[in-house]
């Protein structure tokens, strides 16, 4: 009986040790599984966080690229508009400058034509006046010469007869008048010549 109790105690002891070992193994396994599950969950959370962070970074980068693209388009459009308006302003300025230059050239041509016309008229008038004065001077000199000739004839005839005294007096007056006209014409010619020299 005592042997049976001892055997029973031994078997119970072994069974208890085995059960404890099994329980410890189970608990360790369970703890390992829990730790593994926790690690997997933590890894999943970390991967999710990393993925979300990467996605956020990619989204921000895409947004930044999109903003840069739109900014480049805006700046390019603005630069094109500025260049276009500058080109239009330059073209307008060039057209205005060309138009003003053409207008000035036409005015200068017109002024030169007017000056040439006045100059031709002045030269023609001066030539006409010179010819007229020369003709008048020649006529006066010729008339004075003819009158002096006639006067000499009359003086010679007056010695022979007193009837020609009146004609003599008349011719003397005519000679004096022609001489005065000749002197006046000479003075007028000199005055006109001085005026023309001042005008040139």
C-alpha positions as a Python dict, from the first residue, in 0.01 Angstrom:
ca = {
    (1, 'X'): (0, 0, 0),
    (2, 'X'): (277, 232, 83),
    (3, 'X'): (451, 142, -240),
    (4, 'X'): (139, 224, -433),
    (5, 'X'): (113, 558, -262),
    (6, 'X'): (476, 627, -334),
    (7, 'X'): (430, 521, -694),
    (8, 'X'): (117, 729, -714),
    (9, 'X'): (299, 1027, -568),
    (10, 'X'): (587, 976, -808),
    (11, 'X'): (351, 949, -1103),
    (12, 'X'): (160, 1255, -989),
    (13, 'X'): (487, 1441, -944),
    (14, 'X'): (598, 1345, -1292),
    (15, 'X'): (257, 1434, -1430),
    (16, 'X'): (265, 1768, -1252),
    (17, 'X'): (613, 1836, -1387),
    (18, 'X'): (499, 1737, -1732),
    (19, 'X'): (188, 1951, -1701),
    (20, 'X'): (396, 2244, -1575),
    (21, 'X'): (635, 2197, -1865),
    (22, 'X'): (346, 2179, -2107),
    (23, 'X'): (185, 2485, -1945),
    (24, 'X'): (512, 2675, -1955),
    (25, 'X'): (561, 2567, -2316),
    (26, 'X'): (205, 2673, -2397),
    (27, 'X'): (244, 3001, -2216),
    (28, 'X'): (579, 3065, -2382),
    (29, 'X'): (434, 2969, -2718),
    (30, 'X'): (130, 3190, -2652),
    (31, 'X'): (353, 3473, -2542),
    (32, 'X'): (571, 3423, -2850),
    (33, 'X'): (264, 3419, -3070),
    (34, 'X'): (132, 3734, -2900),
    (35, 'X'): (471, 3900, -2936),
    (36, 'X'): (488, 3789, -3298),
    (37, 'X'): (137, 3918, -3362),
    (38, 'X'): (224, 4241, -3186),
    (39, 'X'): (543, 4269, -3390),
    (40, 'X'): (347, 4197, -3708),
    (41, 'X'): (87, 4458, -3611),
    (42, 'X'): (361, 4706, -3522),
    (43, 'X'): (536, 4630, -3852),
    (44, 'X'): (206, 4668, -4035),
    (45, 'X'): (143, 4996, -3857),
    (46, 'X'): (496, 5110, -3933),
    (47, 'X'): (463, 5002, -4295),
    (48, 'X'): (128, 5181, -4314),
    (49, 'X'): (277, 5490, -4156),
    (50, 'X'): (575, 5472, -4388),
    (51, 'X'): (345, 5410, -4684),
    (52, 'X'): (122, 5699, -4580),
    (53, 'X'): (430, 5916, -4530),
    (54, 'X'): (566, 5811, -4869),
    (55, 'X'): (226, 5869, -5026),
    (56, 'X'): (207, 6211, -4860),
    (57, 'X'): (559, 6289, -4979),
    (58, 'X'): (469, 6172, -5330),
    (59, 'X'): (146, 6372, -5318),
    (60, 'X'): (333, 6681, -5200),
    (61, 'X'): (600, 6628, -5465),
    (62, 'X'): (332, 6583, -5732),
    (63, 'X'): (156, 6896, -5605),
    (64, 'X'): (487, 7084, -5606),
    (65, 'X'): (560, 6962, -5959),
    (66, 'X'): (211, 7064, -6066),
    (67, 'X'): (255, 7406, -5905),
    (68, 'X'): (596, 7441, -6071),
    (69, 'X'): (447, 7341, -6406),
    (70, 'X'): (165, 7595, -6372),
    (71, 'X'): (413, 7854, -6247),
    (72, 'X'): (639, 7790, -6547),
    (73, 'X'): (337, 7820, -6778),
    (74, 'X'): (232, 8142, -6605),
    (75, 'X'): (583, 8288, -6619),
    (76, 'X'): (624, 8177, -6982),
    (77, 'X'): (286, 8330, -7072),
    (78, 'X'): (375, 8648, -6883),
    (79, 'X'): (716, 8666, -7052),
    (80, 'X'): (552, 8608, -7391),
    (81, 'X'): (296, 8881, -7323),
    (82, 'X'): (570, 9120, -7210),
    (83, 'X'): (774, 9032, -7519),
    (84, 'X'): (468, 9070, -7741),
    (85, 'X'): (373, 9407, -7591),
    (86, 'X'): (736, 9519, -7614),
    (87, 'X'): (746, 9414, -7980),
    (88, 'X'): (417, 9594, -8045),
    (89, 'X'): (546, 9905, -7867),
    (90, 'X'): (871, 9893, -8065),
    (91, 'X'): (679, 9842, -8391),
    (92, 'X'): (444, 10129, -8304),
    (93, 'X'): (740, 10350, -8214),
    (94, 'X'): (921, 10256, -8535),
    (95, 'X'): (609, 10322, -8745),
    (96, 'X'): (563, 10659, -8571),
    (97, 'X'): (930, 10745, -8620),
    (98, 'X'): (914, 10644, -8988),
    (99, 'X'): (591, 10843, -9034),
    (100, 'X'): (746, 11147, -8863),
    (101, 'X'): (1061, 11106, -9072),
    (102, 'X'): (855, 11083, -9392),
    (103, 'X'): (648, 11385, -9288),
    (104, 'X'): (965, 11580, -9207),
    (105, 'X'): (1116, 11472, -9539),
    (106, 'X'): (803, 11584, -9725),
    (107, 'X'): (807, 11915, -9537),
    (108, 'X'): (1176, 11962, -9613),
    (109, 'X'): (1118, 11872, -9980),
    (110, 'X'): (825, 12112, -9995),
    (111, 'X'): (1028, 12382, -9822),
    (112, 'X'): (1321, 12319, -10057),
    (113, 'X'): (1083, 12339, -10355),
    (114, 'X'): (939, 12666, -10224),
    (115, 'X'): (1288, 12804, -10162),
    (116, 'X'): (1400, 12696, -10509),
    (117, 'X'): (1089, 12853, -10660),
    (118, 'X'): (1149, 13179, -10472),
    (119, 'X'): (1516, 13167, -10565),
    (120, 'X'): (1435, 13113, -10935),
    (121, 'X'): (1177, 13391, -10920),
    (122, 'X'): (1424, 13620, -10746),
    (123, 'X'): (1700, 13543, -10999),
    (124, 'X'): (1461, 13587, -11292),
    (125, 'X'): (1332, 13912, -11145),
    (126, 'X'): (1686, 14032, -11083),
    (127, 'X'): (1785, 13943, -11439),
    (128, 'X'): (1475, 14116, -11572),
    (129, 'X'): (1550, 14428, -11367),
    (130, 'X'): (1909, 14430, -11486),
    (131, 'X'): (1801, 14392, -11849),
    (132, 'X'): (1536, 14659, -11800),
    (133, 'X'): (1783, 14896, -11639),
    (134, 'X'): (2039, 14827, -11910),
    (135, 'X'): (1776, 14892, -12178),
    (136, 'X'): (1660, 15212, -12008),
    (137, 'X'): (2017, 15328, -11961),
    (138, 'X'): (2097, 15250, -12325),
    (139, 'X'): (1782, 15427, -12440),
    (140, 'X'): (1856, 15732, -12223),
    (141, 'X'): (2216, 15745, -12344),
    (142, 'X'): (2103, 15708, -12705),
    (143, 'X'): (1837, 15977, -12667),
    (144, 'X'): (2083, 16210, -12495),
    (145, 'X'): (2332, 16151, -12775),
    (146, 'X'): (2068, 16215, -13040),
    (147, 'X'): (1950, 16526, -12851),
    (148, 'X'): (2305, 16659, -12822),
    (149, 'X'): (2353, 16596, -13192),
    (150, 'X'): (2032, 16779, -13269),
    (151, 'X'): (2133, 17057, -13031),
    (152, 'X'): (2461, 17102, -13210),
    (153, 'X'): (2276, 17116, -13540),
    (154, 'X'): (2031, 17366, -13399),
    (155, 'X'): (2307, 17578, -13251),
    (156, 'X'): (2474, 17586, -13587),
    (157, 'X'): (2144, 17670, -13750),
    (158, 'X'): (2065, 17928, -13479),
    (159, 'X'): (2371, 18127, -13575),
    (160, 'X'): (2222, 18173, -13915),
    (161, 'X'): (1868, 18243, -13801),
    (162, 'X'): (1696, 18346, -13481),
    (163, 'X'): (1377, 18162, -13568),
    (164, 'X'): (1507, 17839, -13419),
    (165, 'X'): (1566, 17984, -13069),
    (166, 'X'): (1251, 17827, -12931),
    (167, 'X'): (1344, 17483, -13065),
    (168, 'X'): (1689, 17525, -12920),
    (169, 'X'): (1549, 17605, -12575),
    (170, 'X'): (1319, 17305, -12599),
    (171, 'X'): (1599, 17073, -12696),
    (172, 'X'): (1817, 17206, -12416),
    (173, 'X'): (1544, 17129, -12167),
    (174, 'X'): (1504, 16784, -12319),
    (175, 'X'): (1876, 16722, -12291),
    (176, 'X'): (1871, 16834, -11927),
    (177, 'X'): (1574, 16612, -11856),
    (178, 'X'): (1733, 16312, -12026),
    (179, 'X'): (2057, 16375, -11839),
    (180, 'X'): (1867, 16394, -11511),
    (181, 'X'): (1678, 16073, -11595),
    (182, 'X'): (2004, 15899, -11681),
    (183, 'X'): (2157, 16002, -11348),
    (184, 'X'): (1841, 15897, -11163),
    (185, 'X'): (1842, 15562, -11340),
    (186, 'X'): (2205, 15509, -11247),
    (187, 'X'): (2131, 15588, -10883),
    (188, 'X'): (1826, 15360, -10887),
    (189, 'X'): (2033, 15084, -11042),
    (190, 'X'): (2297, 15119, -10770),
    (191, 'X'): (2029, 15117, -10497),
    (192, 'X'): (1863, 14804, -10641),
    (193, 'X'): (2197, 14633, -10672),
    (194, 'X'): (2269, 14706, -10304),
    (195, 'X'): (1924, 14576, -10204),
    (196, 'X'): (1980, 14254, -10401),
    (197, 'X'): (2319, 14205, -10240),
    (198, 'X'): (2157, 14242, -9898),
    (199, 'X'): (1887, 13989, -9988),
    (200, 'X'): (2137, 13723, -10102),
}
